[in-house]
Amino acid sequence: MPLKDIRRRGTAAAAAALLAAPLAACAGGGSSSAGGSGAYVFALAQDFQGVDRAKYASEASKIVGDVMHSRLLELDTETGRAAGTCAPGVPPKIAADSPLVESWTTADGGKAIEVTLRGGVKSAAGNVLTSDDVKWSIDRLKAIDASAKTLWFTVGGFDPDDTISVESPTTFTLHLKSPSELAAYTLAGNAALILDSKDAKAHATPDDPWATKYLTDHTADFGPWKLTAFSPQQLTFDQNPNYAGERGNVKRVVLRSVPEASSRIQLVQTGQAAETSGLDYTQLESLKKSGAVKLVECGNPGRDWLGLNTEDPVLGKPEVRQAISMALDRSAIATAVYRGFATPAQGGLSKAYGEFGDGAGYRHDVAGAKKLLGQAGVGGGFSFTLSVSSAQPGAHAQNLAVLVQQQLKAVGIDVKIKNVPSAVQYKADGLAGKMQAFLMAESPAVGNPGYSAWLSLGKNGLQNYGKFDEPRLDALAADLQAGAGGETKAKTAELAGLIAERQPAVYLVDRSTVNVRNTCVTDLPSTGFGNDFTRAKASCQ
Amino acid sequence: MRRIPLKMIIGRLVAVPVSLFAVASLAFWMMRLSGTSAASSVAGEYATPEAIAATERELGLDRGLWDQYTGFLGGLLHGDLGRSYFTRQPVAGELAARLPLDATIGVLALIVAVLAGVGLGALSAYHRNRWPDRTSRGAVTLLQSVPEFVFALVLIYVLFFRLRWLPAPVGQISLSRTAPPSVTGVVLLDAPLAGNWPAFWSASAQLVLPVLSFGLVLAAVFAKVTRSSFGSVLASPQIEYARSLGLPPWRIFTAALTVSRTAILTTVAIISGALIGGNAIMQKIFSLDGTAAFGVDSILKMDLPVVQGIVLAFGGTAVLLFLLIDILILLLDPRVRARS
């Protein structure tokens, strides 16, 4: 376009911009809803830095991963599930096949997983899925994806030195260092995104051999969707025309960043968004009464807990932690803060894993708590600082902190609340063991009691901000992650008992995942660990 | 002919780089005060301590503070503001993509504020202590006493959620439209450039609520200033003299308004300073990806290069804006010129 034309158009654009606003206001919104074009609009609080999980990790990347869905294995979202509800069971079963995999089986005493790929699976670029794509994806995550590496090799138990043997274009074997219950779940999660290596390599450069620049705002995989528009505010996914798996009636998935919670609520109430997330429990309670919105609760082993730094001279005493646990009225917390969307914690492990022990250390008993504090030599009371961030355990953190403060006052404990506005700082301080006490959410990516315990309380656990160090807990957690060889129930009970006795984390409530959807969404296959947007059925306005 | 005080202008221009250096240094050291490293978050949710340490090395956060500072200043001299830890893009590019949106909203809001505020203030002063004055003062008091974000949320609730007159506050373009290719980063400007008129109308409708919310709140300030300065001028001997000569009311009105311009221009300068970066909450409420909202996110994420870049960009713009307004006042007002 000649420069003169651009200038003229630019001037026209500026002039039009000045004149347009009032006219547009008179014309009203004038837009048809996204639902009219068969779109599933998900309004979420976070923005998007990129869709390459290896480089951009955030809360939003979990939902992005659920949409991309180029995974080897799939969670069974159908067994025992009625339309519009969530698949029961923790952990959910893993399906025998998937859109990418014809069959899979464990071998070599649980130290290998043999996989046969489905024939003719194609990416949006038209390339056929082969074992080489799987190998390249694994090599890539080993090279640049710190989070996926942890999930594959620390949690999943895969052998980092000999991860995959390719037998043919459609068959390969994944090797484990030792048997693990979690290996197959790793393959059914977002860390196991299988990329179209031919497409990605075509956009790689000597400086960028893993095509990170291209994959920031493009998809190159074998999933049901192709990213067709990217901005930090919105991701638009249209159908991969070559995808042969089962589909619902959704033609497009739009993930839109809407930071303001009240706007997200209004969007989902009006049907302009099919779903939203990131609401606090007061908002969920008011939405429950709204006829336009339905709340779909999915069971998972999520818990919120009060963390106490075990390196602190007072909080490090087990009697003090037990006393704090007994001083808390969890029923009042569940009612006042969680508005009935959570149940009081009754043991060292989430009730999703079963009932263990008599729950004595979790009953509200002020007299018992005072007695224990006296035994610990702090009967006259003491004080500690409780760090709070809306990032952990969520938007309700401040309310929860205030209630904990009030309840502990009854036993002479003075809680000083310190607000940490930055989630980054909260995490950094936690990892450095700088916080005396803190509030946390335990949201395991996999439903395994050993993994849950390791995550928050294991010596090398990723959320062990309290610096708890108990070799027996580590051993039990490792055994349960490995499968426990027929002793699962006994070891789970022992683990729950150990946590209940030592109270390294003062568990407050067990909670489920609550999905907030407009009634226009008639079905969306879900588990407590994620959603399958591809098979969603919706008829939004 | 108007005498331009060149010496003073050159003196101010020389001070600009000094101010920018001070702002840059302040931004660098203030962000380091917390001692928090973003590496644990950049590395990802499941990163191990080894992976976090590797990320720290990759981001250069393992280097000494003085080394980082000299590197930052050296980069500045070459126009390099560094790369965002989280988006991995050059900071200069990230700002260039967002600043036009801040400017667009700022200018439109300022226009609304000046038109509504000066109008209300002048009307109020002209009809002092009569019903138009009382009504205007009531409106101004209401606008000043309600926090701007509350005002914005109420407008959204009424105009979008209840009446459906305006679209949902979902950013620059409605959910059902595809944004045109980005040239300026402002859909309102990019859409006509691409000849995409449906997108243009959608973007125009999207901006009505944020511009109104911001503009009307700011209008209260202009109304107060105008009423005060305009009222003094109307009571001055010059206006009394003009009235006694039998000049028509509109001549008296415009003459008084002309005399009040210095106070109004000074208010424009102050408000512009507040507009730059001051609308972060409003941008968040309306899901607008401007520099101000990006800045708030970056502070919370400890994305140091971005925060440094934004402080520099906003600081530099404010310094230049104040200089421009000073020059404008000097050129327009002989009283100030004489004093300077």
Interface residues (C-beta under 8 A of the other chain):
Chain A: I6 R9 G10 A12 A13 A14 A16 A17 L18 A20 A21 P22 L23 A24 A25 A27 G28 G29 G30 S31 S32 S33 A34 G36 S37 A39 V41 A43 D47 Q49 G50 K55 Y56 A57 D145 A146 S147 A148 K149 T150 L151 T154 V155 A191 T212 T216 A229 S231 P232 Q233 Q234 T236 V254 R256 S257 V258 P259 E260 S262 S263 Q266 L267 Q269 T270 Q272 A273 P421 S422 A423 V424 Q425 K427 A428 D429 L431 N460 L462
Chain B: S34 T36 S37 A38 A39 S40 S41 A43 G44 E45 Y46 A47 T48 P49 A51 I52 A54 T55 F86 T87 R88 T104 L108 I111 L153 I156 Y157 F160 F161 R164 W165 L166 P167 A168 P169 V170 G171 Q172 S174 L175 S176 R177 T178 A179 V186 L188 L189 D190 A191 P192 L193 F200 W201 S202 A203 S204 A205 L207 V208 V211 K284 I285 F286 S287 D289 A293 D297 I299 L300 K301 M302
